[in-house]
């Protein structure tokens, strides 16, 4: 399945840099959510619905682009998606000025973006052997975390100076640069398509493949927890600062900066846990990090009102563990499925994962509204524990899938 020796090279660096710029737009909304909620007069449920609309569109996009990658080739789909995302991002930054326009245009970004992730993973797995695939996949996933961190850091600087409009502009120019980098990096890359043998079926190759099904289930639970946490973390940190007496603009800017540290931790987790899984096994590492993230989900929301340094420390552990299993789930699936059906396997996995990730921010916001009846008096949310606990169910589900997978692999052959 590999195109070249199992080593990390400039090709991977170029792909990762492209993804860093393209995915700056992914956090454009979450970074500005506390400001947008006031300026666009949105409830928490409405605010969560914009993120949810993006995630649903993104899930659909992941599904379609992943299937196309099996027939058109991962390279072509990767470049097409990058180009469409650049156009959609420019439309978003120019015309998103209220709830309806924000909902529709952010969903349009989601529809265009799905061909960057699974086809990119397919190109990485085509190029690197199993002995280094966890590390290579970890680099690819880590580039996204770096992008999220930079997006939040940029927004943290831009919000006090030019409001959400400047924040949108700076982050939405990223996909334009990302497309240009992708075009240059992939210029000489062969667009590989794996033909399907006679008698091969998706049902037997994926749906009846127990390790693949468990990895897809684990990814779905993982996405429920991770995407809900990513959406609401900036708002939670802002609320923590406002409880301490900070004004809104300062709290939002500082909250974005703190959460950017969380994404740097996620970047480190992708590199370290991907490499560790190459050595000790995929299922063992997934079980460890998923159990840790579940504990953090059940614990995090109750910390509001405590010192910011403590909240930041727990948040960094939370970010590390919540993202640590992502490259392992991807590498594991690429090793469990025939290359001819890898795009369709990623399509099913991505659709289920990001559909769960679309529901999770809305569920989080609805519980936040329900458990904070005094919002009109306080001006911000003070009870977050119950909403975060809902995310913890995803961490528990991912840990259970990894536990079953570990026992399946350890079971002696009949």
CORURDA-V841914 format. One record per helix or strand of 2 or more residues. SS is the DSSP state (A for helix, B for strand). FROM is the first residue (numbers start at 1). TO is the last residue. If there is no record, write none. Layout:
ss->SS from->FROM to->TO
ss->SS from->FROM to->TO
//
This chain:
ss->A from->10 to->39
ss->A from->44 to->72
ss->A from->74 to->95
ss->A from->99 to->127
ss->A from->130 to->172
ss->A from->174 to->185
ss->A from->202 to->207
ss->A from->210 to->243
ss->A from->248 to->280
ss->A from->282 to->303
ss->A from->308 to->324
ss->A from->326 to->336
ss->A from->339 to->370
ss->A from->375 to->378
ss->A from->385 to->410
//
